């Protein structure tokens, strides 16, 4: 199933802005119905969801933002970036939009960690979730396999690596992590790079990459939240992703009781770009199952 794309120039025109702790955050919303919050990954932005955006908006109230330090949102240089703060940002966006009912999450990569923190907060009665679906991401630090540029950004020379990061570097990284037959076109690479480069983004990449050690700090909190089993979860994962592919799904099946997992053969780290039709089908199947077999959402 091929889905129509939303060109980046059109996507940008549809954005709105709100202020989060003194910083300008770009966000998008469309559709009506149950709220569905889409949380993007590193180093890209919410445009990652553009193939799924319109089909999902036909059934749900879809919401997404470029997180602090990403895409067209503010990228302050003198700032310590944190996954916990990004979870605060998602809560602030929902409050800004006056969303009061339980929220469904669809997350990818870096966004998976933000979603894990929101899941933990759900069990602390700080936010109310109805379900969560994870695409490829480092749900478990022990299975995360960073690519070379991520390792370099984490090094003492990370600030230099970030400032020197270029479109060619992004292309090289994406060639490693996309499926062999689903790599982005040159035009798509131009758009991905435009979002990374916006507001001189490479200057802060070495700060954003701090999410990798931060995942280790919160690992037990987040895994425990996933193991509670009261919020319905599904993993939809590109199998050949070298960062968080089939090996991550195997670990998920070891740690999570009655695991609901979908593996996409031949697909890499960005399934919502590489196989948007498959992701849409498996996501809607998941939601339809929730409707046919309602489960109580815990707020303990």
Secondary structure as a PSIPRED ss2 file (coil, helix, strand):
# PSIPRED VFORMAT (PSIPRED V4.0)

   1 X C   1.000  0.000  0.000
   2 X C   1.000  0.000  0.000
   3 X C   1.000  0.000  0.000
   4 X C   1.000  0.000  0.000
   5 X C   1.000  0.000  0.000
   6 X C   1.000  0.000  0.000
   7 X C   1.000  0.000  0.000
   8 X H   0.000  1.000  0.000
   9 X H   0.000  1.000  0.000
  10 X H   0.000  1.000  0.000
  11 X H   0.000  1.000  0.000
  12 X H   0.000  1.000  0.000
  13 X H   0.000  1.000  0.000
  14 X C   1.000  0.000  0.000
  15 X C   1.000  0.000  0.000
  16 X E   0.000  0.000  1.000
  17 X E   0.000  0.000  1.000
  18 X E   0.000  0.000  1.000
  19 X E   0.000  0.000  1.000
  20 X E   0.000  0.000  1.000
  21 X C   1.000  0.000  0.000
  22 X C   1.000  0.000  0.000
  23 X E   0.000  0.000  1.000
  24 X E   0.000  0.000  1.000
  25 X E   0.000  0.000  1.000
  26 X E   0.000  0.000  1.000
  27 X E   0.000  0.000  1.000
  28 X E   0.000  0.000  1.000
  29 X E   0.000  0.000  1.000
  30 X E   0.000  0.000  1.000
  31 X C   1.000  0.000  0.000
  32 X C   1.000  0.000  0.000
  33 X C   1.000  0.000  0.000
  34 X C   1.000  0.000  0.000
  35 X E   0.000  0.000  1.000
  36 X E   0.000  0.000  1.000
  37 X E   0.000  0.000  1.000
  38 X E   0.000  0.000  1.000
  39 X E   0.000  0.000  1.000
  40 X C   1.000  0.000  0.000
  41 X C   1.000  0.000  0.000
  42 X C   1.000  0.000  0.000
  43 X C   1.000  0.000  0.000
  44 X C   1.000  0.000  0.000
  45 X C   1.000  0.000  0.000
  46 X H   0.000  1.000  0.000
  47 X H   0.000  1.000  0.000
  48 X H   0.000  1.000  0.000
  49 X H   0.000  1.000  0.000
  50 X H   0.000  1.000  0.000
  51 X H   0.000  1.000  0.000
  52 X H   0.000  1.000  0.000
  53 X H   0.000  1.000  0.000
  54 X H   0.000  1.000  0.000
  55 X H   0.000  1.000  0.000
  56 X H   0.000  1.000  0.000
  57 X H   0.000  1.000  0.000
  58 X C   1.000  0.000  0.000
  59 X C   1.000  0.000  0.000
  60 X C   1.000  0.000  0.000
  61 X E   0.000  0.000  1.000
  62 X E   0.000  0.000  1.000
  63 X E   0.000  0.000  1.000
  64 X E   0.000  0.000  1.000
  65 X E   0.000  0.000  1.000
  66 X C   1.000  0.000  0.000
  67 X C   1.000  0.000  0.000
  68 X C   1.000  0.000  0.000
  69 X C   1.000  0.000  0.000
  70 X C   1.000  0.000  0.000
  71 X C   1.000  0.000  0.000
  72 X C   1.000  0.000  0.000
  73 X C   1.000  0.000  0.000
  74 X C   1.000  0.000  0.000
  75 X C   1.000  0.000  0.000
  76 X C   1.000  0.000  0.000
  77 X C   1.000  0.000  0.000
  78 X C   1.000  0.000  0.000
  79 X C   1.000  0.000  0.000
  80 X C   1.000  0.000  0.000
  81 X C   1.000  0.000  0.000
  82 X C   1.000  0.000  0.000
  83 X H   0.000  1.000  0.000
  84 X H   0.000  1.000  0.000
  85 X H   0.000  1.000  0.000
  86 X H   0.000  1.000  0.000
  87 X H   0.000  1.000  0.000
  88 X H   0.000  1.000  0.000
  89 X H   0.000  1.000  0.000
  90 X H   0.000  1.000  0.000
  91 X H   0.000  1.000  0.000
  92 X H   0.000  1.000  0.000
  93 X H   0.000  1.000  0.000
  94 X H   0.000  1.000  0.000
  95 X H   0.000  1.000  0.000
  96 X H   0.000  1.000  0.000
  97 X C   1.000  0.000  0.000
  98 X C   1.000  0.000  0.000
  99 X C   1.000  0.000  0.000
 100 X C   1.000  0.000  0.000
 101 X C   1.000  0.000  0.000
 102 X C   1.000  0.000  0.000
 103 X E   0.000  0.000  1.000
 104 X E   0.000  0.000  1.000
 105 X E   0.000  0.000  1.000
 106 X E   0.000  0.000  1.000
 107 X E   0.000  0.000  1.000
 108 X C   1.000  0.000  0.000
 109 X C   1.000  0.000  0.000
 110 X H   0.000  1.000  0.000
 111 X H   0.000  1.000  0.000
 112 X H   0.000  1.000  0.000
 113 X H   0.000  1.000  0.000
 114 X H   0.000  1.000  0.000
 115 X H   0.000  1.000  0.000
 116 X H   0.000  1.000  0.000
 117 X H   0.000  1.000  0.000
 118 X H   0.000  1.000  0.000
 119 X H   0.000  1.000  0.000
 120 X H   0.000  1.000  0.000
 121 X H   0.000  1.000  0.000
 122 X H   0.000  1.000  0.000
 123 X C   1.000  0.000  0.000
 124 X C   1.000  0.000  0.000
 125 X C   1.000  0.000  0.000
 126 X C   1.000  0.000  0.000
 127 X C   1.000  0.000  0.000
 128 X C   1.000  0.000  0.000
 129 X E   0.000  0.000  1.000
 130 X E   0.000  0.000  1.000
 131 X E   0.000  0.000  1.000
 132 X E   0.000  0.000  1.000
 133 X E   0.000  0.000  1.000
 134 X E   0.000  0.000  1.000
 135 X C   1.000  0.000  0.000
 136 X C   1.000  0.000  0.000
 137 X C   1.000  0.000  0.000
 138 X C   1.000  0.000  0.000
 139 X C   1.000  0.000  0.000
 140 X C   1.000  0.000  0.000
 141 X H   0.000  1.000  0.000
 142 X H   0.000  1.000  0.000
 143 X H   0.000  1.000  0.000
 144 X C   1.000  0.000  0.000
 145 X C   1.000  0.000  0.000
 146 X C   1.000  0.000  0.000
 147 X C   1.000  0.000  0.000
 148 X H   0.000  1.000  0.000
 149 X H   0.000  1.000  0.000
 150 X H   0.000  1.000  0.000
 151 X H   0.000  1.000  0.000
 152 X H   0.000  1.000  0.000
 153 X H   0.000  1.000  0.000
 154 X H   0.000  1.000  0.000
 155 X C   1.000  0.000  0.000
 156 X C   1.000  0.000  0.000
 157 X C   1.000  0.000  0.000
 158 X H   0.000  1.000  0.000
 159 X H   0.000  1.000  0.000
 160 X H   0.000  1.000  0.000
 161 X H   0.000  1.000  0.000
 162 X H   0.000  1.000  0.000
 163 X H   0.000  1.000  0.000
 164 X H   0.000  1.000  0.000
 165 X C   1.000  0.000  0.000
 166 X C   1.000  0.000  0.000
 167 X H   0.000  1.000  0.000
 168 X H   0.000  1.000  0.000
 169 X H   0.000  1.000  0.000
 170 X H   0.000  1.000  0.000
 171 X H   0.000  1.000  0.000
 172 X H   0.000  1.000  0.000
 173 X H   0.000  1.000  0.000
 174 X H   0.000  1.000  0.000
 175 X H   0.000  1.000  0.000
 176 X H   0.000  1.000  0.000
 177 X H   0.000  1.000  0.000
 178 X C   1.000  0.000  0.000
 179 X C   1.000  0.000  0.000
 180 X C   1.000  0.000  0.000
 181 X C   1.000  0.000  0.000
 182 X C   1.000  0.000  0.000
 183 X C   1.000  0.000  0.000
 184 X C   1.000  0.000  0.000
 185 X C   1.000  0.000  0.000
 186 X H   0.000  1.000  0.000
 187 X H   0.000  1.000  0.000
 188 X H   0.000  1.000  0.000
 189 X H   0.000  1.000  0.000
 190 X H   0.000  1.000  0.000
 191 X H   0.000  1.000  0.000
 192 X H   0.000  1.000  0.000
 193 X H   0.000  1.000  0.000
 194 X H   0.000  1.000  0.000
 195 X H   0.000  1.000  0.000
 196 X H   0.000  1.000  0.000
 197 X H   0.000  1.000  0.000
 198 X H   0.000  1.000  0.000
 199 X H   0.000  1.000  0.000
 200 X H   0.000  1.000  0.000
 201 X H   0.000  1.000  0.000
 202 X H   0.000  1.000  0.000
 203 X H   0.000  1.000  0.000
 204 X H   0.000  1.000  0.000
 205 X H   0.000  1.000  0.000
 206 X H   0.000  1.000  0.000
 207 X H   0.000  1.000  0.000
 208 X H   0.000  1.000  0.000
 209 X C   1.000  0.000  0.000
 210 X C   1.000  0.000  0.000
 211 X H   0.000  1.000  0.000
 212 X H   0.000  1.000  0.000
 213 X H   0.000  1.000  0.000
 214 X H   0.000  1.000  0.000
 215 X H   0.000  1.000  0.000
 216 X H   0.000  1.000  0.000
 217 X H   0.000  1.000  0.000
 218 X H   0.000  1.000  0.000
 219 X H   0.000  1.000  0.000
 220 X H   0.000  1.000  0.000
 221 X H   0.000  1.000  0.000
 222 X H   0.000  1.000  0.000
 223 X H   0.000  1.000  0.000
 224 X H   0.000  1.000  0.000
 225 X H   0.000  1.000  0.000
 226 X H   0.000  1.000  0.000
 227 X H   0.000  1.000  0.000
 228 X H   0.000  1.000  0.000
 229 X C   1.000  0.000  0.000
 230 X C   1.000  0.000  0.000
 231 X C   1.000  0.000  0.000
 232 X E   0.000  0.000  1.000
 233 X E   0.000  0.000  1.000
 234 X E   0.000  0.000  1.000
 235 X E   0.000  0.000  1.000
 236 X E   0.000  0.000  1.000
 237 X E   0.000  0.000  1.000
 238 X E   0.000  0.000  1.000
 239 X C   1.000  0.000  0.000
 240 X C   1.000  0.000  0.000
 241 X C   1.000  0.000  0.000
 242 X C   1.000  0.000  0.000
 243 X C   1.000  0.000  0.000
 244 X C   1.000  0.000  0.000
 245 X C   1.000  0.000  0.000
 246 X H   0.000  1.000  0.000
 247 X H   0.000  1.000  0.000
 248 X H   0.000  1.000  0.000
 249 X H   0.000  1.000  0.000
 250 X H   0.000  1.000  0.000
 251 X H   0.000  1.000  0.000
 252 X H   0.000  1.000  0.000
 253 X H   0.000  1.000  0.000
 254 X H   0.000  1.000  0.000
 255 X H   0.000  1.000  0.000
 256 X C   1.000  0.000  0.000
 257 X C   1.000  0.000  0.000
 258 X C   1.000  0.000  0.000
 259 X C   1.000  0.000  0.000
 260 X C   1.000  0.000  0.000
 261 X E   0.000  0.000  1.000
 262 X E   0.000  0.000  1.000
 263 X E   0.000  0.000  1.000
 264 X E   0.000  0.000  1.000
 265 X C   1.000  0.000  0.000
 266 X C   1.000  0.000  0.000
 267 X C   1.000  0.000  0.000
 268 X C   1.000  0.000  0.000
 269 X C   1.000  0.000  0.000
 270 X C   1.000  0.000  0.000
 271 X H   0.000  1.000  0.000
 272 X H   0.000  1.000  0.000
 273 X H   0.000  1.000  0.000
 274 X H   0.000  1.000  0.000
 275 X C   1.000  0.000  0.000
 276 X H   0.000  1.000  0.000
 277 X H   0.000  1.000  0.000
 278 X H   0.000  1.000  0.000
 279 X H   0.000  1.000  0.000
 280 X H   0.000  1.000  0.000
 281 X H   0.000  1.000  0.000
 282 X H   0.000  1.000  0.000
 283 X H   0.000  1.000  0.000
 284 X H   0.000  1.000  0.000
 285 X H   0.000  1.000  0.000
 286 X H   0.000  1.000  0.000
 287 X H   0.000  1.000  0.000
 288 X H   0.000  1.000  0.000
 289 X H   0.000  1.000  0.000
 290 X H   0.000  1.000  0.000
 291 X H   0.000  1.000  0.000
 292 X H   0.000  1.000  0.000
 293 X C   1.000  0.000  0.000
 294 X C   1.000  0.000  0.000
 295 X C   1.000  0.000  0.000
 296 X C   1.000  0.000  0.000
 297 X C   1.000  0.000  0.000
 298 X C   1.000  0.000  0.000
 299 X C   1.000  0.000  0.000
 300 X C   1.000  0.000  0.000
